[in-house]
Amino acid sequence: MKGLLKTAKGPGNMAIQDVDEPSPGPGQVRVRVKWAGIFGTDVHIALGEYFYYFLPVFLGHEFAGEVDEIGEGVEGVSVGDRVAVEPTKSACGKCLHCGQGNYNRCEERDIAGVVSHGAFTNYVITRSASLHKLPDSVSFKAAALTEPLAVCVHGLCEQCRLSEGDTVLVVGPGTIGLCCAQVAMAHGARVIVAGTSRDRSRLALAERLGAFQTVNVEEDDLEKSVSELTSGVGVDMAVEAVGGAAPSRVCLEAVRKGGRYFRWGSRVSRWRWT
């Protein structure tokens, strides 16, 4: 089978190469990839800006597909099942983190597209526990967004708290930012999405998705907009979905006393209690 392979460290060093089709071992399944998303990590690896990965490796960890083959001892999964797939291909199952259900923190975790072959190819071998069956109403294309959407749900609803009627500021209208905005709106929040001039099309998409207001920070006064919408109190939650000091400062200045600040990519959510 062919796949997009990172062959060596540094910028570039990407190639389409053939490898043998894999077979599942005990407790594993083989998933035929139907749709895969391109995440920032994939881009950073390709550009030589990210170094925590093993070579050679097919990239890609956001994907959905169809169960193609089942290994010994697998139960509750059938050939032909339509599934969304977690990036975790295996974990030790013995450490503190695995014992607490936080296997994403396991030091021995195998991550698709980082530690071993990912989804930019035909088949991925993974553990059966990382499969989530799809209803017929969800397409493979939409299901490929399950992993980044799960990040947003975890951050906004589990690490922080989100309530109906909240005013939420999302800084950065990329995939994560727009997913965070939709999670907030689904909970009945009033959402402000902020971006720059190069985000015009994404800000327009945010409006079509139902954002209460969008702000181009290079043309409009975000602080003024937040103050007007919240009667000077500040937003209940600020989401930084860019990465960097300036967006973080904007969020901290916008959030109210006792409000919540979620910074995507950080190990924990940040709370402001000043």
Sequence and secondary structure as in RCSB ss.txt:
>XXXX:A:sequence
MKGLLKTAKGPGNMAIQDVDEPSPGPGQVRVRVKWAGIFGTDVHIALGEYFYYFLPVFLGHEFAGEVDEIGEGVE
GVSVGDRVAVEPTKSACGKCLHCGQGNYNRCEERDIAGVVSHGAFTNYVITRSASLHKLPDSVSFKAAALTEPLA
VCVHGLCEQCRLSEGDTVLVVGPGTIGLCCAQVAMAHGARVIVAGTSRDRSRLALAERLGAFQTVNVEEDDLEKS
VSELTSGVGVDMAVEAVGGAAPSRVCLEAVRKGGRYFRWGSRVSRWRWT
>XXXX:A:secstr
 EEEEE SSSS  EEEEE       TTEEEEEEEEEE  HHHHHHHHT      SSEE   EEEEEEEEE TT  
S  TT EEEE SEEE  S SHHHHTT GGG TT EEBTTTB  SSSSEEEEEGGGEEE  TTS HHHHTTHHHHH
HHHIIIIIIS   TT EEEEE  SHHHHHHHHHHHHTT EEEEEE GGGHHHHHHHHHHT SEEEETTTS HHHH
HHHHTTTS EEEEEE S SHHHHHHHHHHEEEEEEEEETTSSS EE   
